[in-house]
């Protein structure tokens, strides 16, 4: 079975609702190491002692986004 790219595109500045919260798509700054690519994204953080990583359907890297940008999702009001 071949891997498929994430299908949900949210434009920079666009909003997404999940877990009863609203998230904003923001442009990610450049990182020195690939392991830091998700560091500022809400979905890569630990919340109440568990990692929430339900982001596999979201386009966030320049390789799968039609605008060619790397992005993070941050909780609205914290961007």
N, CA, C and O atoms as CSV, one atom per row, in Angstrom:
chain,resi,resn,atom,element,x,y,z
A,1,UNK,N,N,0.843,-1.181,0.000
A,1,UNK,CA,C,0.000,0.000,0.000
A,1,UNK,C,C,0.882,1.236,0.000
A,1,UNK,O,O,1.758,1.363,0.856
A,2,UNK,N,N,0.677,2.133,-0.923
A,2,UNK,CA,C,1.493,3.339,-1.041
A,2,UNK,C,C,1.036,4.391,-0.039
A,2,UNK,O,O,-0.147,4.490,0.286
A,3,UNK,N,N,1.998,5.173,0.443
A,3,UNK,CA,C,1.664,6.290,1.320
A,3,UNK,C,C,1.054,7.395,0.481
A,3,UNK,O,O,1.461,7.611,-0.660
A,4,UNK,N,N,0.084,8.091,1.038
A,4,UNK,CA,C,-0.514,9.208,0.322
A,4,UNK,C,C,-0.232,10.492,1.084
A,4,UNK,O,O,-0.040,10.480,2.300
A,5,UNK,N,N,-0.210,11.581,0.365
A,5,UNK,CA,C,0.037,12.878,0.985
A,5,UNK,C,C,-1.210,13.338,1.732
A,5,UNK,O,O,-2.324,12.937,1.396
A,6,UNK,N,N,-1.019,14.190,2.757
A,6,UNK,CA,C,-2.177,14.744,3.463
A,6,UNK,C,C,-3.064,15.512,2.494
A,6,UNK,O,O,-2.566,16.129,1.551
A,7,UNK,N,N,-4.355,15.481,2.715
A,7,UNK,CA,C,-5.277,16.079,1.769
A,7,UNK,C,C,-5.889,17.402,2.160
A,7,UNK,O,O,-6.434,18.093,1.300
A,8,UNK,N,N,-5.823,17.791,3.445
A,8,UNK,CA,C,-6.519,19.002,3.881
A,8,UNK,C,C,-5.588,20.213,3.840
A,8,UNK,O,O,-4.624,20.299,4.600
A,9,UNK,N,N,-5.894,21.143,2.941
A,9,UNK,CA,C,-5.124,22.381,2.799
A,9,UNK,C,C,-5.833,23.498,3.545
A,9,UNK,O,O,-7.006,23.774,3.293
A,10,UNK,N,N,-5.122,24.140,4.460
A,10,UNK,CA,C,-5.612,25.326,5.167
A,10,UNK,C,C,-4.664,26.455,4.774
A,10,UNK,O,O,-3.463,26.335,5.012
A,11,UNK,N,N,-5.151,27.548,4.181
A,11,UNK,CA,C,-4.248,28.629,3.792
A,11,UNK,C,C,-3.663,29.335,5.013
A,11,UNK,O,O,-4.247,29.295,6.096
A,12,UNK,N,N,-2.514,29.979,4.836
A,12,UNK,CA,C,-1.918,30.758,5.922
A,12,UNK,C,C,-2.948,31.808,6.349
A,12,UNK,O,O,-3.505,32.520,5.513
A,13,UNK,N,N,-3.190,31.892,7.644
A,13,UNK,CA,C,-4.214,32.788,8.182
A,13,UNK,C,C,-5.568,32.117,8.305
A,13,UNK,O,O,-6.466,32.636,8.968
A,14,UNK,N,N,-5.719,30.961,7.667
A,14,UNK,CA,C,-6.974,30.219,7.730
A,14,UNK,C,C,-7.140,29.532,9.074
A,14,UNK,O,O,-6.167,29.336,9.801
A,15,UNK,N,N,-8.353,29.172,9.397
A,15,UNK,CA,C,-8.656,28.567,10.689
A,15,UNK,C,C,-9.162,27.141,10.538
A,15,UNK,O,O,-9.716,26.762,9.507
A,16,UNK,N,N,-8.957,26.369,11.587
A,16,UNK,CA,C,-9.350,24.970,11.654
A,16,UNK,C,C,-9.918,24.734,13.045
A,16,UNK,O,O,-9.352,25.200,14.034
A,17,UNK,N,N,-11.029,24.016,13.130
A,17,UNK,CA,C,-11.606,23.685,14.433
A,17,UNK,C,C,-11.428,22.209,14.719
A,17,UNK,O,O,-11.815,21.358,13.917
A,18,UNK,N,N,-10.837,21.907,15.875
A,18,UNK,CA,C,-10.666,20.534,16.368
A,18,UNK,C,C,-10.620,20.578,17.879
A,18,UNK,O,O,-10.189,21.569,18.467
A,19,UNK,N,N,-11.063,19.503,18.505
A,19,UNK,CA,C,-11.005,19.363,19.966
A,19,UNK,C,C,-11.691,20.522,20.682
A,19,UNK,O,O,-11.309,20.858,21.803
A,20,UNK,N,N,-12.695,21.139,20.061
A,20,UNK,CA,C,-13.402,22.253,20.671
A,20,UNK,C,C,-12.569,23.525,20.716
A,20,UNK,O,O,-12.874,24.436,21.487
A,21,UNK,N,N,-11.516,23.600,19.897
A,21,UNK,CA,C,-10.635,24.767,19.857
A,21,UNK,C,C,-10.518,25.244,18.414
A,21,UNK,O,O,-10.822,24.512,17.472
A,22,UNK,N,N,-10.073,26.479,18.267
A,22,UNK,CA,C,-9.827,27.024,16.938
A,22,UNK,C,C,-8.329,27.228,16.777
A,22,UNK,O,O,-7.663,27.787,17.649
A,23,UNK,N,N,-7.814,26.765,15.648
A,23,UNK,CA,C,-6.385,26.883,15.342
A,23,UNK,C,C,-6.205,27.741,14.101
A,23,UNK,O,O,-7.048,27.752,13.204
A,24,UNK,N,N,-5.089,28.459,14.068
A,24,UNK,CA,C,-4.750,29.308,12.937
A,24,UNK,C,C,-3.508,28.730,12.263
A,24,UNK,O,O,-2.562,28.314,12.931
A,25,UNK,N,N,-3.526,28.711,10.958
A,25,UNK,CA,C,-2.375,28.255,10.174
A,25,UNK,C,C,-1.413,29.431,10.030
A,25,UNK,O,O,-1.789,30.481,9.509
A,26,UNK,N,N,-0.169,29.258,10.491
A,26,UNK,CA,C,0.839,30.317,10.418
A,26,UNK,C,C,2.077,29.799,9.695
A,26,UNK,O,O,2.397,28.612,9.760
A,27,UNK,N,N,2.762,30.695,9.012
A,27,UNK,CA,C,3.983,30.318,8.312
A,27,UNK,C,C,5.059,29.966,9.343
A,27,UNK,O,O,5.266,30.689,10.317
A,28,UNK,N,N,5.725,28.858,9.109
A,28,UNK,CA,C,6.789,28.401,10.009
A,28,UNK,C,C,8.097,29.029,9.570
A,28,UNK,O,O,8.377,29.153,8.378
A,29,UNK,N,N,8.902,29.426,10.561
A,29,UNK,CA,C,10.231,29.944,10.243
A,29,UNK,C,C,11.147,28.781,9.873
A,29,UNK,O,O,10.800,27.624,10.107
A,30,UNK,N,N,12.279,29.067,9.314
A,30,UNK,CA,C,13.236,28.023,8.946
A,30,UNK,C,C,13.811,27.387,10.204
A,30,UNK,O,O,14.024,28.069,11.206
A,31,UNK,N,N,14.056,26.106,10.153
A,31,UNK,CA,C,14.668,25.391,11.276
A,31,UNK,C,C,15.979,24.773,10.793
A,31,UNK,O,O,16.132,24.445,9.617
A,32,UNK,N,N,16.914,24.622,11.723
A,32,UNK,CA,C,18.233,24.096,11.375
A,32,UNK,C,C,18.211,22.580,11.179
A,32,UNK,O,O,18.938,22.045,10.341
A,33,UNK,N,N,17.375,21.896,11.955
A,33,UNK,CA,C,17.342,20.439,11.910
A,33,UNK,C,C,15.937,19.940,11.578
A,33,UNK,O,O,14.960,20.479,12.099
A,34,UNK,N,N,15.816,18.938,10.734
A,34,UNK,CA,C,14.490,18.405,10.383
A,34,UNK,C,C,13.672,17.980,11.597
A,34,UNK,O,O,12.445,18.079,11.573
A,35,UNK,N,N,14.323,17.511,12.652
A,35,UNK,CA,C,13.585,17.068,13.844
A,35,UNK,C,C,12.847,18.219,14.526
A,35,UNK,O,O,11.948,17.983,15.333
A,36,UNK,N,N,13.221,19.469,14.207
A,36,UNK,CA,C,12.573,20.640,14.809
A,36,UNK,C,C,11.422,21.184,13.965
A,36,UNK,O,O,10.819,22.195,14.327
A,37,UNK,N,N,11.109,20.534,12.855
A,37,UNK,CA,C,10.095,21.044,11.929
A,37,UNK,C,C,8.718,21.211,12.577
A,37,UNK,O,O,7.965,22.105,12.193
A,38,UNK,N,N,8.383,20.371,13.548
A,38,UNK,CA,C,7.063,20.422,14.182
A,38,UNK,C,C,7.088,21.118,15.543
A,38,UNK,O,O,6.050,21.226,16.197
A,39,UNK,N,N,8.234,21.580,15.969
A,39,UNK,CA,C,8.441,22.081,17.329
A,39,UNK,C,C,7.424,23.128,17.793
A,39,UNK,O,O,7.011,23.091,18.952
A,40,UNK,N,N,7.012,24.046,16.941
A,40,UNK,CA,C,6.085,25.103,17.348
A,40,UNK,C,C,4.631,24.839,17.031
A,40,UNK,O,O,3.779,25.693,17.276
A,41,UNK,N,N,4.334,23.677,16.492
A,41,UNK,CA,C,2.959,23.349,16.129
A,41,UNK,C,C,2.206,22.786,17.334
A,41,UNK,O,O,2.745,21.975,18.087
A,42,UNK,N,N,0.967,23.217,17.509
A,42,UNK,CA,C,0.155,22.756,18.642
A,42,UNK,C,C,0.006,21.253,18.636
A,42,UNK,O,O,0.002,20.630,19.698
A,43,UNK,N,N,-0.118,20.655,17.463
A,43,UNK,CA,C,-0.360,19.221,17.372
A,43,UNK,C,C,0.856,18.382,17.761
A,43,UNK,O,O,0.721,17.181,17.996
A,44,UNK,N,N,2.030,18.986,17.832
A,44,UNK,CA,C,3.244,18.254,18.201
A,44,UNK,C,C,3.592,18.418,19.673
A,44,UNK,O,O,4.601,17.885,20.133
A,45,UNK,N,N,2.778,19.138,20.407
A,45,UNK,CA,C,3.057,19.379,21.826
A,45,UNK,C,C,2.319,18.374,22.707
A,45,UNK,O,O,1.335,17.763,22.290
A,46,UNK,N,N,2.803,18.221,23.906
A,46,UNK,CA,C,2.151,17.353,24.876
A,46,UNK,C,C,1.091,18.170,25.608
A,46,UNK,O,O,1.364,19.268,26.094
A,47,UNK,N,N,-0.103,17.627,25.679
A,47,UNK,CA,C,-1.223,18.298,26.343
A,47,UNK,C,C,-1.776,17.364,27.407
A,47,UNK,O,O,-2.229,16.258,27.116
A,48,UNK,N,N,-1.728,17.834,28.638
A,48,UNK,CA,C,-2.205,17.017,29.771
A,48,UNK,C,C,-1.557,15.641,29.772
A,48,UNK,O,O,-2.238,14.621,29.875
A,49,UNK,N,N,-0.244,15.624,29.657
A,49,UNK,CA,C,0.568,14.409,29.733
A,49,UNK,C,C,0.347,13.413,28.600
A,49,UNK,O,O,0.690,12.239,28.740
A,50,UNK,N,N,-0.218,13.856,27.487
A,50,UNK,CA,C,-0.295,12.959,26.336
A,50,UNK,C,C,-0.064,13.764,25.062
A,50,UNK,O,O,-0.426,14.937,24.972
A,51,UNK,N,N,0.534,13.118,24.102
A,51,UNK,CA,C,0.826,13.753,22.829
A,51,UNK,C,C,-0.394,13.648,21.933
A,51,UNK,O,O,-0.929,12.561,21.716
A,52,UNK,N,N,-0.825,14.783,21.417
A,52,UNK,CA,C,-1.925,14.800,20.454
A,52,UNK,C,C,-1.289,14.968,19.086
A,52,UNK,O,O,-0.669,15.993,18.805
A,53,UNK,N,N,-1.439,13.986,18.256
A,53,UNK,CA,C,-0.787,14.047,16.955
A,53,UNK,C,C,-1.753,13.731,15.822
A,53,UNK,O,O,-1.369,13.111,14.830
A,54,UNK,N,N,-2.981,14.144,15.963
A,54,UNK,CA,C,-3.973,13.896,14.927
A,54,UNK,C,C,-3.864,14.973,13.855
A,54,UNK,O,O,-4.791,15.752,13.631
A,55,UNK,N,N,-2.717,14.994,13.204
A,55,UNK,CA,C,-2.494,16.001,12.174
A,55,UNK,C,C,-2.142,15.375,10.841
A,55,UNK,O,O,-1.792,16.091,9.903
A,56,UNK,N,N,-2.223,14.074,10.732
A,56,UNK,CA,C,-1.760,13.391,9.527
A,56,UNK,C,C,-2.524,13.796,8.265
A,56,UNK,O,O,-2.010,13.611,7.162
A,57,UNK,N,N,-3.712,14.333,8.393
A,57,UNK,CA,C,-4.474,14.735,7.211
A,57,UNK,C,C,-4.214,16.188,6.817
A,57,UNK,O,O,-4.684,16.637,5.772
A,58,UNK,N,N,-3.470,16.928,7.643
A,58,UNK,CA,C,-3.226,18.349,7.383
A,58,UNK,C,C,-1.947,18.558,6.586
A,58,UNK,O,O,-0.904,17.991,6.911
A,59,UNK,N,N,-2.031,19.368,5.550
A,59,UNK,CA,C,-0.843,19.715,4.788
A,59,UNK,C,C,-0.059,20.778,5.551
A,59,UNK,O,O,-0.582,21.854,5.842
A,60,UNK,N,N,1.208,20.470,5.874
A,60,UNK,CA,C,1.989,21.439,6.642
A,60,UNK,C,C,3.401,21.655,6.094
A,60,UNK,O,O,4.088,22.579,6.528
A,61,UNK,N,N,3.839,20.835,5.165
A,61,UNK,CA,C,5.195,21.015,4.649
A,61,UNK,C,C,5.164,21.522,3.210
A,61,UNK,O,O,4.189,21.331,2.484
A,62,UNK,N,N,6.240,22.163,2.827
A,62,UNK,CA,C,6.307,22.736,1.485
A,62,UNK,C,C,6.189,21.680,0.395
A,62,UNK,O,O,5.865,22.003,-0.748
A,63,UNK,N,N,6.448,20.427,0.735
A,63,UNK,CA,C,6.375,19.362,-0.256
A,63,UNK,C,C,4.948,18.900,-0.527
A,63,UNK,O,O,4.680,18.325,-1.582
A,64,UNK,N,N,4.024,19.143,0.412
A,64,UNK,CA,C,2.649,18.705,0.145
A,64,UNK,C,C,1.651,19.861,0.031
A,64,UNK,O,O,0.470,19.633,-0.234
A,65,UNK,N,N,2.113,21.091,0.228
A,65,UNK,CA,C,1.220,22.254,0.124
A,65,UNK,C,C,1.335,22.902,-1.248
A,65,UNK,O,O,2.431,23.022,-1.796
A,66,UNK,N,N,0.197,23.321,-1.802
A,66,UNK,CA,C,0.217,23.956,-3.124
A,66,UNK,C,C,0.856,25.341,-3.108
A,66,UNK,O,O,1.275,25.830,-4.157
A,67,UNK,N,N,0.941,25.991,-1.929
A,67,UNK,CA,C,1.592,27.304,-1.848
A,67,UNK,C,C,3.096,27.183,-1.576
A,67,UNK,O,O,3.803,28.190,-1.561
A,68,UNK,N,N,3.588,25.961,-1.362
A,68,UNK,CA,C,5.013,25.734,-1.168
A,68,UNK,C,C,5.569,26.228,0.151
A,68,UNK,O,O,6.781,26.409,0.271
A,69,UNK,N,N,4.713,26.456,1.156
A,69,UNK,CA,C,5.157,26.968,2.460
A,69,UNK,C,C,5.183,25.864,3.514
A,69,UNK,O,O,4.463,24.871,3.415
A,70,UNK,N,N,6.024,26.059,4.519
A,70,UNK,CA,C,6.005,25.222,5.720
A,70,UNK,C,C,5.170,25.962,6.752
A,70,UNK,O,O,5.365,27.160,6.961
A,71,UNK,N,N,4.250,25.270,7.396
A,71,UNK,CA,C,3.359,25.937,8.347
A,71,UNK,C,C,3.233,25.149,9.651
A,71,UNK,O,O,3.557,23.964,9.730
A,72,UNK,N,N,2.755,25.851,10.651
A,72,UNK,CA,C,2.362,25.269,11.937
A,72,UNK,C,C,0.920,25.663,12.187
A,72,UNK,O,O,0.394,26.579,11.556
A,73,UNK,N,N,0.290,24.963,13.113
A,73,UNK,CA,C,-1.055,25.316,13.566
A,73,UNK,C,C,-0.946,25.728,15.025
A,73,UNK,O,O,-0.467,24.964,15.862
A,74,UNK,N,N,-1.392,26.935,15.319
A,74,UNK,CA,C,-1.330,27.455,16.680
A,74,UNK,C,C,-2.739,27.777,17.142
A,74,UNK,O,O,-3.614,28.098,16.337
A,75,UNK,N,N,-2.949,27.689,18.446
A,75,UNK,CA,C,-4.279,27.970,18.972
A,75,UNK,C,C,-4.593,29.457,18.793
A,75,UNK,O,O,-3.757,30.321,19.061
A,76,UNK,N,N,-5.796,29.730,18.343
A,76,UNK,CA,C,-6.212,31.122,18.094
A,76,UNK,C,C,-6.072,31.925,19.378
A,76,UNK,O,O,-6.476,31.477,20.452
A,77,UNK,N,N,-5.510,33.085,19.259
A,77,UNK,CA,C,-5.270,33.944,20.406
A,77,UNK,C,C,-3.859,33.796,20.947
A,77,UNK,O,O,-3.434,34.589,21.788
A,78,UNK,N,N,-3.117,32.779,20.471
A,78,UNK,CA,C,-1.738,32.557,20.910
A,78,UNK,C,C,-0.761,32.725,19.766
A,78,UNK,O,O,0.432,32.468,19.924
A,79,UNK,N,N,-1.257,33.156,18.606
A,79,UNK,CA,C,-0.350,33.293,17.486
A,79,UNK,C,C,0.432,34.534,17.686
A,79,UNK,O,O,1.278,34.871,16.857
